[in-house]
Amino acid sequence: MSLNICEIFYSLQGESTYSGLPCIFIRLSGCNLRCSWCDTTYAWNGGKKMTIEEILQEICNFPCSLVEITGGEPLLQEESIELMKVLHQQKYRILLETNGTQSLQNIPDYVVKIVDVKCPSSGFSESFLLENLKYLKPADELKFVLASHEDYVFALNFIKDNSLEDRILLFSPVTNLLTSETLAKWMLKDGVPAHLQLQLHKLLQLA
């Protein structure tokens, strides 16, 4: 069994409530979206085939037990579920970053899901699979990447319309399009129950 892998690397987790923790990233190739502000366009295509055993052999070189499976869109590859199961057997803590367009129904409960809700500036604000909301566990997180006030209002409405105020919510500004200071002021003014995310790995120039 093999997966199409874009890259495997070791860095600090920078875009969730796990931000700041050392983490091994397994980035799968291929994505079904083409977001206007995407910062990983190199993962849309290409990659190399690796067996799960080869993946395990590579990640065991890092002094870390936290692994994030990301993309691209990792759930486009059905074998990603098997990878999660094997990583769990090997005692890794597992994060999954997904764009919200693929069903989360078969994701094991021990995997923490970080699920994007695409806003208008991405060009794919209708892409979120609403049935995925019922598959979220208390530890799972919803992420909104924001490039404008329109995106901000969209996020607030999505949260309100789906009664998500008690969920773990992440608001992340798009670099060079929306300043963190501006977003912070909006959030404070409206009392938004979300975490402001600043892509720590980029601030530290780790990736």
ChimeraX attribute file (.defattr): number of C-alpha atoms within 10 A of each C-alpha:
attribute: neighborCount
match mode: 1-to-1
recipient: residues
	/A:1	10
	/A:2	17
	/A:3	20
	/A:4	20
	/A:5	23
	/A:6	22
	/A:7	15
	/A:8	15
	/A:9	13
	/A:10	18
	/A:11	16
	/A:12	20
	/A:13	21
	/A:14	22
	/A:15	20
	/A:16	24
	/A:17	16
	/A:18	13
	/A:19	16
	/A:20	15
	/A:21	13
	/A:22	18
	/A:23	24
	/A:24	24
	/A:25	22
	/A:26	21
	/A:27	23
	/A:28	29
	/A:29	26
	/A:30	23
	/A:31	19
	/A:32	12
	/A:33	16
	/A:34	13
	/A:35	18
	/A:36	12
	/A:37	17
	/A:38	13
	/A:39	10
	/A:40	11
	/A:41	16
	/A:42	14
	/A:43	20
	/A:44	19
	/A:45	14
	/A:46	13
	/A:47	17
	/A:48	12
	/A:49	16
	/A:50	15
	/A:51	15
	/A:52	19
	/A:53	12
	/A:54	11
	/A:55	18
	/A:56	15
	/A:57	10
	/A:58	12
	/A:59	18
	/A:60	11
	/A:61	9
	/A:62	13
	/A:63	11
	/A:64	16
	/A:65	16
	/A:66	18
	/A:67	21
	/A:68	23
	/A:69	24
	/A:70	23
	/A:71	27
	/A:72	27
	/A:73	24
	/A:74	26
	/A:75	25
	/A:76	18
	/A:77	15
	/A:78	10
	/A:79	16
	/A:80	21
	/A:81	15
	/A:82	15
	/A:83	20
	/A:84	24
	/A:85	17
	/A:86	15
	/A:87	19
	/A:88	15
	/A:89	9
	/A:90	11
	/A:91	11
	/A:92	17
	/A:93	17
	/A:94	20
	/A:95	23
	/A:96	23
	/A:97	24
	/A:98	24
	/A:99	24
	/A:100	24
	/A:101	23
	/A:102	17
	/A:103	17
	/A:104	19
	/A:105	13
	/A:106	8
	/A:107	19
	/A:108	14
	/A:109	13
	/A:110	14
	/A:111	20
	/A:112	20
	/A:113	25
	/A:114	26
	/A:115	24
	/A:116	18
	/A:117	23
	/A:118	24
	/A:119	25
	/A:120	19
	/A:121	18
	/A:122	18
	/A:123	14
	/A:124	16
	/A:125	14
	/A:126	12
	/A:127	15
	/A:128	19
	/A:129	14
	/A:130	14
	/A:131	14
	/A:132	15
	/A:133	17
	/A:134	9
	/A:135	16
	/A:136	20
	/A:137	14
	/A:138	10
	/A:139	13
	/A:140	18
	/A:141	19
	/A:142	24
	/A:143	25
	/A:144	23
	/A:145	22
	/A:146	27
	/A:147	22
	/A:148	19
	/A:149	14
	/A:150	12
	/A:151	20
	/A:152	21
	/A:153	13
	/A:154	18
	/A:155	21
	/A:156	17
	/A:157	12
	/A:158	14
	/A:159	18
	/A:160	11
	/A:161	10
	/A:162	10
	/A:163	10
	/A:164	15
	/A:165	14
	/A:166	10
	/A:167	17
	/A:168	18
	/A:169	23
	/A:170	21
	/A:171	25
	/A:172	22
	/A:173	24
	/A:174	19
	/A:175	15
	/A:176	9
	/A:177	11
	/A:178	15
	/A:179	16
	/A:180	18
	/A:181	10
	/A:182	12
	/A:183	20
	/A:184	16
	/A:185	11
	/A:186	14
	/A:187	18
	/A:188	10
	/A:189	9
	/A:190	9
	/A:191	9
	/A:192	16
	/A:193	18
	/A:194	18
	/A:195	16
	/A:196	20
	/A:197	21
	/A:198	19
	/A:199	21
	/A:200	17
	/A:201	16
	/A:202	12
	/A:203	10
	/A:204	10
	/A:205	8
	/A:206	11
	/A:207	13
